[in-house]
């Protein structure tokens, strides 16, 4: 299992900074990138829908996943938020060391 993960979530643009700031201030995430203007197309409740959202790219240590998921579920306005984690298999060691050091224990 990888020690580091990237978690993806999308949210309304007006919620992105609130969510990102909370995760970093609480030292659950080392960094959150906010990418505005993402267009999403999806089915929800058997109807085709579209939305303009922000994509949050959350860099964290793997042992914080459960706490991050819990915070996202609390802070997120969607009934069913996207919360998807992928392991970081390789990376620049000084960056990964910084990522590890930025997390609370």
Residue pairs with C-beta under 8 A, 6 or more apart in sequence:
1 62
1 87
2 62
2 87
2 88
2 89
3 61
3 62
3 96
3 100
4 59
4 60
4 61
4 62
4 87
4 88
4 91
4 96
4 99
4 100
5 59
5 60
5 61
5 62
5 65
5 85
5 86
5 87
5 88
6 57
6 58
6 59
6 60
6 85
6 86
6 88
7 29
7 56
7 57
7 58
7 60
7 65
7 68
7 72
7 83
7 84
7 85
8 55
8 56
8 57
8 58
8 82
8 83
8 84
8 85
8 86
9 19
9 55
9 56
9 58
9 72
9 76
9 81
9 82
9 83
9 84
10 38
10 40
10 53
10 54
10 55
10 56
10 82
11 19
11 53
11 54
11 56
11 76
11 77
11 78
11 81
12 51
12 53
12 54
12 77
13 36
13 37
13 52
13 53
13 54
15 54
15 75
15 76
15 77
16 34
16 36
16 54
16 56
17 34
18 75
19 32
19 56
19 72
19 75
19 76
20 29
20 32
20 34
20 56
20 58
22 71
22 75
23 29
23 32
23 58
23 60
23 68
23 71
24 30
24 31
24 32
26 71
26 104
27 102
27 103
27 104
28 60
28 64
28 67
28 68
28 71
28 103
28 104
29 58
29 59
29 60
29 64
29 68
29 103
30 59
30 60
30 61
30 98
30 99
30 102
30 103
31 58
31 59
31 99
31 102
32 56
32 57
32 58
32 59
33 56
33 57
34 54
34 55
34 56
35 54
35 55
35 56
35 57
36 54
37 52
37 54
38 52
38 53
38 54
38 55
39 50
39 51
39 52
39 53
40 50
40 51
40 52
40 53
41 48
41 49
41 50
42 48
42 49
42 50
42 51
43 49
58 68
59 88
59 99
60 68
60 99
60 103
61 99
61 100
61 103
62 85
62 87
64 103
65 85
69 83
72 81
72 83
73 81
73 83
88 96
